[in-house]
Amino acid sequence: MNDSSPPRTALPEFRDVLAAAARIAPYAHATPVLRSRSIDEMAGCELHFKAEHLQRIGAFKFRGACNAVWSLSDQDARRGVVTHSSGNHGAALALAARTRGIDCHVVVPEGAVAAKVAAIAAYGATLHTCAPTIAAREDACARVQRETGAELVHPYTDARVIAGQGTAALELLTAAPELDALIAPVGGGGLIGGTAIAAASVSPSTRVYGAEPAGAAETFASLQAGERVTEFVPDTLCDGLRGTLGAPNFALLQRHGVEVLVADDSDTAAALRLFLHRSKQLLEPSAALALAAVFVHRERFAGLRVGVILSGGNVDQGALATLLAG
């Protein structure tokens, strides 16, 4: 347990990312940075892929969950943790809790991807089902908290989670210094928020971009409007990016001047197939979106050294045949 962790409602700082890196080092993988000359030639830039699809549970989410769990005091940890998640964060928190030997409760919305729900259960979490709305998730989490005393670890607004997610960019910028640009997917905003914090301190000249699906581009709309847009109906195959941008995450994007680039699902599916063909590795659509955005907005990245955070590799097997058919 480390008392230097930020309050879960505060905006994290770079010192919190550094503390998270030390805290999670015994448990999280330092994932490789991959290169592909053929993809570089097609994209017209030099790409450095941070392979978070090779992280534990198959996604960057383990970083933030692990930091949150190991930030708890022994007294708080004994009460366990609770969250709501339709996939990767639930699995990440369940595994992180298991590394500390504490209980984990995950509220799962009806209709979530079966493979991701199975993974949450396999890591030892107690599942609680609710209606597929944010309000229902939050109500169910509050009920579990009252009944168990468990600590809430929000999927993307918790400062401990944001700081943990920032360790992926910290590793990337250490392995590939002097990047001109860095791009990561945007859903709730934990990864892009942590990425922006790390880049601002480690490599201030690196321009940070978020990648967002056209069918759930409320972050793009929020930055354009100067205030959060929360009323929208997501329509995208990127199941990990259908959530609403969090308030602290929005504040971080504004603070660090992050620009969001939008790509269609067809471009994302094409990027997924390209990466599989060239690297023989499978990404989930939410991760392939970051590569898709580089191709769609290639004029912004022409001739540059670009870091791309590949956020995960947990593909809905039911959708895999369609994704690969192209």
C-alpha positions as CSV (number, residue, x, y, z in Angstrom):
1,M,0.0,0.0,0.0
2,N,1.3,3.5,-0.9
3,D,-0.1,6.6,0.7
4,S,1.2,8.8,-2.2
5,S,-1.8,7.9,-4.5
6,P,-4.1,10.8,-5.4
7,P,-7.7,11.0,-4.0
8,R,-9.9,9.2,-6.5
9,T,-11.9,12.3,-7.3
10,A,-8.8,14.6,-7.9
11,L,-7.1,15.2,-11.2
12,P,-3.9,13.2,-11.2
13,E,-0.5,14.7,-11.9
14,F,2.6,13.3,-13.5
15,R,4.0,12.3,-10.0
16,D,0.9,10.1,-9.7
17,V,1.8,8.4,-13.0
18,L,5.4,7.8,-11.8
19,A,4.1,6.4,-8.5
20,A,1.7,4.1,-10.4
21,A,4.5,2.8,-12.5
22,A,6.5,1.8,-9.4
23,R,3.4,0.4,-7.7
24,I,2.2,-1.9,-10.6
25,A,5.7,-3.0,-11.7
26,P,5.6,-6.3,-9.8
27,Y,2.2,-7.2,-11.5
28,A,1.8,-5.6,-14.9
29,H,3.7,-6.5,-18.1
30,A,6.0,-3.9,-19.6
31,T,4.6,-4.5,-23.0
32,P,6.8,-4.4,-26.2
33,V,6.9,-1.6,-28.8
34,L,6.3,-3.2,-32.2
35,R,7.3,-1.9,-35.6
36,S,6.3,-2.7,-39.2
37,R,8.1,-1.3,-42.1
38,S,5.4,-2.3,-44.5
39,I,2.7,-0.5,-42.5
40,D,5.0,2.5,-42.2
41,E,5.3,2.6,-46.0
42,M,1.5,2.4,-46.4
43,A,0.8,5.1,-43.7
44,G,3.6,7.5,-44.9
45,C,5.0,7.8,-41.4
46,E,7.1,5.9,-38.8
47,L,4.8,4.1,-36.4
48,H,5.7,2.8,-33.0
49,F,3.0,0.4,-31.6
50,K,2.6,0.1,-27.9
51,A,1.3,-3.5,-27.6
52,E,-1.2,-3.3,-24.8
53,H,-3.1,-6.2,-26.4
54,L,-0.3,-8.2,-24.9
55,Q,-0.9,-6.8,-21.4
56,R,-2.5,-9.0,-18.7
57,I,-6.2,-9.6,-19.4
58,G,-5.4,-8.5,-23.0
59,A,-5.9,-4.8,-22.4
60,F,-4.3,-1.7,-20.9
61,K,-7.1,-1.6,-18.3
62,F,-5.0,-3.8,-16.0
63,R,-2.7,-0.9,-15.4
64,G,-5.3,1.4,-13.9
65,A,-7.1,-1.3,-12.0
66,C,-3.9,-2.6,-10.5
67,N,-2.8,0.8,-9.4
68,A,-6.2,1.4,-7.7
69,V,-6.2,-1.9,-5.9
70,W,-2.6,-1.6,-4.6
71,S,-3.2,2.1,-3.6
72,L,-5.8,0.9,-1.0
73,S,-4.9,0.8,2.7
74,D,-5.0,-2.6,4.3
75,Q,-8.2,-1.7,6.1
76,D,-10.0,-0.6,2.9
77,A,-8.6,-3.5,0.9
78,R,-10.2,-6.0,3.3
79,R,-13.7,-4.7,2.3
80,G,-13.0,-5.4,-1.4
81,V,-13.6,-3.4,-4.5
82,V,-16.6,-2.9,-6.8
83,T,-17.1,-1.4,-10.3
84,H,-19.4,-1.5,-13.3
85,S,-18.1,-2.8,-16.6
86,S,-19.1,-4.6,-19.7
87,G,-15.7,-6.0,-20.4
88,N,-12.0,-5.2,-20.0
89,H,-12.1,-3.0,-16.8
90,G,-14.2,-5.7,-15.0
91,A,-11.7,-8.4,-15.9
92,A,-8.8,-6.1,-15.0
93,L,-10.2,-5.2,-11.6
94,A,-11.0,-8.9,-10.9
95,L,-7.4,-9.9,-11.7
96,A,-5.9,-7.0,-9.8
97,A,-8.0,-7.9,-6.7
98,R,-6.9,-11.5,-7.0
99,T,-3.2,-10.3,-6.9
100,R,-4.0,-8.8,-3.5
101,G,-6.3,-11.6,-2.3
102,I,-9.4,-9.4,-1.9
103,D,-13.0,-9.6,-3.0
104,C,-14.1,-8.0,-6.2
105,H,-17.7,-7.2,-7.3
106,V,-18.5,-6.3,-10.9
107,V,-21.9,-4.9,-12.1
108,V,-22.4,-6.1,-15.7
109,P,-25.1,-4.8,-18.0
110,E,-27.4,-7.2,-19.7
111,G,-26.4,-7.9,-23.3
112,A,-22.6,-7.5,-22.7
113,V,-20.2,-9.5,-24.8
114,A,-20.4,-13.0,-23.5
115,A,-16.6,-13.7,-23.8
116,K,-15.8,-10.6,-21.8
117,V,-18.3,-11.4,-19.1
118,A,-16.9,-15.0,-18.9
119,A,-13.4,-13.5,-18.5
120,I,-14.5,-11.3,-15.5
121,A,-16.0,-14.4,-13.8
122,A,-12.9,-16.5,-14.6
123,Y,-10.7,-14.0,-12.7
124,G,-12.8,-14.6,-9.6
125,A,-15.2,-11.6,-9.5
126,T,-18.8,-11.8,-8.1
127,L,-21.1,-10.7,-10.9
128,H,-24.2,-8.5,-10.5
129,T,-26.4,-8.0,-13.5
130,C,-28.3,-4.8,-14.2
131,A,-30.2,-3.1,-17.1
132,P,-28.0,-1.8,-19.9
133,T,-28.0,1.9,-18.9
134,I,-25.4,4.0,-17.1
135,A,-28.0,4.9,-14.4
136,A,-28.7,1.2,-13.7
137,R,-25.0,0.5,-13.5
138,E,-24.5,3.3,-11.0
139,D,-27.5,2.3,-8.9
140,A,-26.3,-1.3,-8.7
141,C,-22.8,-0.2,-7.7
142,A,-24.2,1.9,-5.0
143,R,-26.3,-1.0,-3.7
144,V,-23.3,-3.3,-3.6
145,Q,-21.3,-0.7,-1.9
146,R,-23.9,-0.4,0.9
147,E,-24.2,-4.1,1.3
148,T,-20.4,-4.9,1.3
149,G,-18.6,-1.7,2.1
150,A,-16.5,-2.3,-1.0
151,E,-14.4,0.5,-2.5
152,L,-15.7,1.9,-5.8
153,V,-13.1,1.8,-8.6
154,H,-14.7,3.7,-11.4
155,P,-13.7,2.5,-14.9
156,Y,-12.3,5.8,-16.1
157,T,-13.0,8.8,-13.7
158,D,-11.0,7.4,-10.7
159,A,-7.7,9.4,-10.5
160,R,-5.9,6.2,-9.5
161,V,-7.1,4.5,-12.6
162,I,-6.2,7.4,-14.9
163,A,-2.7,7.5,-13.4
164,G,-2.3,3.8,-13.9
165,Q,-3.3,4.1,-17.6
166,G,-0.7,6.8,-18.1
167,T,2.0,4.3,-17.5
168,A,1.6,2.8,-21.0
169,A,2.5,6.2,-22.5
170,L,5.3,6.6,-20.0
171,E,6.8,3.2,-21.1
172,L,6.3,4.1,-24.8
173,L,8.0,7.5,-24.6
174,T,10.9,6.0,-22.7
175,A,11.4,3.2,-25.3
176,A,10.7,5.5,-28.3
177,P,11.8,9.1,-27.3
178,E,11.2,12.2,-29.3
179,L,7.9,11.1,-30.9
180,D,6.3,13.8,-32.9
181,A,2.8,12.5,-32.2
182,L,1.0,10.0,-29.9
183,I,-2.5,8.6,-30.5
184,A,-4.7,6.5,-28.3
185,P,-8.4,5.5,-28.4
186,V,-11.0,7.5,-26.5
187,G,-14.0,6.0,-24.7
188,G,-14.5,7.1,-21.1
189,G,-11.2,8.9,-21.3
190,G,-9.0,7.1,-18.8
191,L,-6.3,6.1,-21.3
192,I,-6.2,9.3,-23.2
193,G,-6.2,11.4,-20.0
194,G,-3.3,9.4,-18.5
195,T,-1.5,9.6,-21.9
196,A,-1.8,13.3,-22.0
197,I,-0.4,13.7,-18.5
198,A,2.6,11.5,-19.3
199,A,3.4,13.1,-22.6
200,A,3.2,16.6,-21.2
201,S,6.0,15.9,-18.7
202,V,8.2,13.3,-20.6
203,S,8.0,14.8,-24.1
204,P,6.2,18.2,-24.2
205,S,6.8,18.6,-27.9
206,T,4.8,15.4,-28.7
207,R,1.3,16.2,-29.9
208,V,-1.3,14.0,-28.3
209,Y,-4.4,12.9,-30.3
210,G,-7.4,10.8,-29.4
211,A,-9.1,8.4,-31.8
212,E,-12.8,8.1,-31.7
213,P,-15.4,6.1,-33.7
214,A,-17.7,8.2,-35.8
215,G,-20.7,6.4,-34.3
216,A,-19.8,7.5,-30.7
217,A,-17.9,10.8,-31.3
218,E,-19.2,12.7,-28.3
219,T,-15.6,13.6,-27.1
220,F,-15.0,15.3,-30.5
221,A,-18.3,17.1,-30.1
222,S,-17.5,18.0,-26.5
223,L,-14.2,19.6,-27.4
224,Q,-15.8,21.5,-30.2
225,A,-18.6,22.8,-27.9
226,G,-16.3,23.5,-25.0
227,E,-18.6,21.4,-22.7
228,R,-19.3,17.8,-22.2
229,V,-21.9,16.3,-24.6
230,T,-23.6,13.4,-22.8
231,E,-26.8,12.8,-24.8
232,F,-26.0,10.4,-27.6
233,V,-26.8,6.9,-28.7
234,P,-23.6,5.0,-29.6
235,D,-23.5,3.1,-32.9
236,T,-20.1,1.5,-33.4
237,L,-18.4,-1.9,-33.5
238,C,-15.9,-0.5,-31.0
239,D,-17.7,-2.0,-28.0
240,G,-15.0,-0.6,-25.6
241,L,-15.6,3.0,-26.7
242,R,-19.4,3.3,-26.3
243,G,-19.3,5.0,-22.9
244,T,-19.5,8.7,-22.1
245,L,-16.4,10.8,-21.6
246,G,-15.9,11.5,-17.8
247,A,-15.8,15.0,-16.4
248,P,-12.2,14.8,-15.0
249,N,-11.1,13.2,-18.3
250,F,-12.7,16.1,-20.3
251,A,-10.8,18.5,-18.0
252,L,-7.5,16.7,-18.7
253,L,-8.1,16.8,-22.5
254,Q,-8.8,20.5,-22.4
255,R,-5.8,21.2,-20.1
256,H,-3.4,19.4,-22.4
257,G,-4.8,20.5,-25.7
258,V,-5.6,17.0,-27.0
259,E,-7.3,16.9,-30.4
260,V,-9.7,14.1,-31.3
261,L,-9.7,12.5,-34.7
262,V,-12.7,10.5,-36.0
263,A,-12.8,7.4,-38.1
264,D,-15.6,5.2,-39.5
265,D,-16.1,1.6,-38.5
266,S,-15.3,0.5,-42.0
267,D,-11.8,2.1,-41.6
268,T,-11.4,0.5,-38.2
269,A,-12.2,-3.0,-39.6
270,A,-9.8,-2.4,-42.5
271,A,-7.0,-1.4,-40.0
272,L,-7.8,-4.5,-37.9
273,R,-7.4,-6.8,-40.9
274,L,-4.2,-5.0,-42.0
275,F,-2.5,-5.3,-38.7
276,L,-3.4,-9.0,-38.5
277,H,-2.1,-9.6,-42.0
278,R,1.2,-7.7,-41.5
279,S,1.9,-8.6,-37.8
280,K,0.0,-11.8,-37.4
281,Q,-1.6,-10.3,-34.2
282,L,-5.3,-9.7,-33.6
283,L,-6.5,-6.4,-32.2
284,E,-10.0,-5.6,-30.9
285,P,-11.8,-2.9,-32.9
286,S,-11.3,-0.3,-30.1
287,A,-7.5,-0.7,-30.5
288,A,-7.5,-0.9,-34.4
289,L,-9.3,2.4,-34.4
290,A,-6.1,4.3,-33.4
291,L,-4.3,2.9,-36.5
292,A,-7.4,3.6,-38.6
293,A,-7.3,7.3,-37.5
294,V,-3.7,7.6,-38.7
295,F,-4.7,6.4,-42.1
296,V,-7.8,8.5,-42.3
297,H,-6.0,11.6,-41.2
298,R,-2.7,10.7,-42.9
299,E,-1.9,14.3,-43.9
300,R,-1.4,15.2,-40.2
301,F,1.2,12.4,-39.7
302,A,3.1,12.4,-43.0
303,G,6.8,11.9,-42.4
304,L,6.4,12.0,-38.6
305,R,7.4,9.6,-35.8
306,V,4.1,8.5,-34.3
307,G,3.3,6.4,-31.2
308,V,0.1,4.3,-31.4
309,I,-1.3,2.8,-28.2
310,L,-3.0,-0.5,-29.2
311,S,-5.4,-0.7,-26.3
312,G,-6.5,-4.3,-26.3
313,G,-7.0,-7.6,-28.1
314,N,-10.2,-9.0,-26.7
315,V,-12.4,-9.5,-29.7
316,D,-16.0,-10.6,-29.6
317,Q,-15.7,-14.1,-31.2
318,G,-19.2,-13.8,-32.5
319,A,-18.2,-10.8,-34.6
320,L,-14.9,-12.1,-35.7
321,A,-16.0,-13.7,-38.9
322,T,-17.7,-10.4,-40.0
323,L,-14.7,-8.3,-39.1
324,L,-12.3,-10.5,-41.1
325,A,-14.6,-10.9,-44.1
326,G,-14.0,-7.4,-45.2
